[in-house]
């Protein structure tokens, strides 16, 4: 399915004009797929990485590489402002290669969701970016720092006027589930990338992105702050046991980019 499928005529027309998109997490398992789709539709892409090696790889893909640590707020702001994006997509995570190590990464992952998100949104605001998309999860999390971090990511995104993408668990090449299906909610990685690009012209709000399609969520009924609130469909994610055994950020080396 093409990323513009199902868009209203006015939105599709605007989409066709192309724009400058700053992608944080560009070398991740979903990030590099998003790059390809953005380029197909004529958008110019800058990709954030903290690795010089990955910067060279991004340049080979036709992306303007930006080498910066998301926790260096001023450097990040300077980089985003210099690129002058119309949209910013936040796909940053910090997860290990081995899902058995996820618990050890929980605090640093929460930091990216809170401090990293605030820095990305602050940079987007300084650059005058009209559209912001951020990555979240489609299942309720147990009470604690992880749930609090997700709630803050979503709150800050909505306060900006952005779009929260609650992905199901990724599966497919490069994910924690390369050759088998995770439990629901889930989404195949290519479909997740397509849904992300299609969301560029969605109105502010929360979108549930799974193999069942992309649906808008009532934010008032879907706050993750206490780890139990749910849309009514988010009942079987990996985090319900207290261990983030996959998450949407599904590969350590690819998606812990910041």
QUIUR-V61987 format. One record per run of one state. SS is the DSSP state (A for helix, B for strand, O for the rest). FROM is the first residue (numbers start at 0). LEN is the number of residues. If there is no record, write none. Layout:
BEGIN
[[SS:FROM:LEN] [SS:FROM:LEN]]
END
This chain:
BEGIN
[[O:0:8] [A:8:8] [O:16:3] [B:19:5] [O:24:6] [A:30:10] [O:40:3] [B:43:6] [O:49:2] [A:51:9] [O:60:3] [B:63:4] [O:67:5] [A:72:11] [O:83:3] [B:86:4] [O:90:8] [A:98:29] [O:127:3] [B:130:7] [O:137:7] [A:144:16] [O:160:2] [B:162:5] [O:167:1] [B:168:3] [O:171:14] [B:185:3] [A:188:13] [O:201:3] [B:204:6] [O:210:2] [B:212:5] [O:217:1] [A:218:3] [O:221:16] [A:237:4] [O:241:10] [A:251:4] [O:255:3]]
END
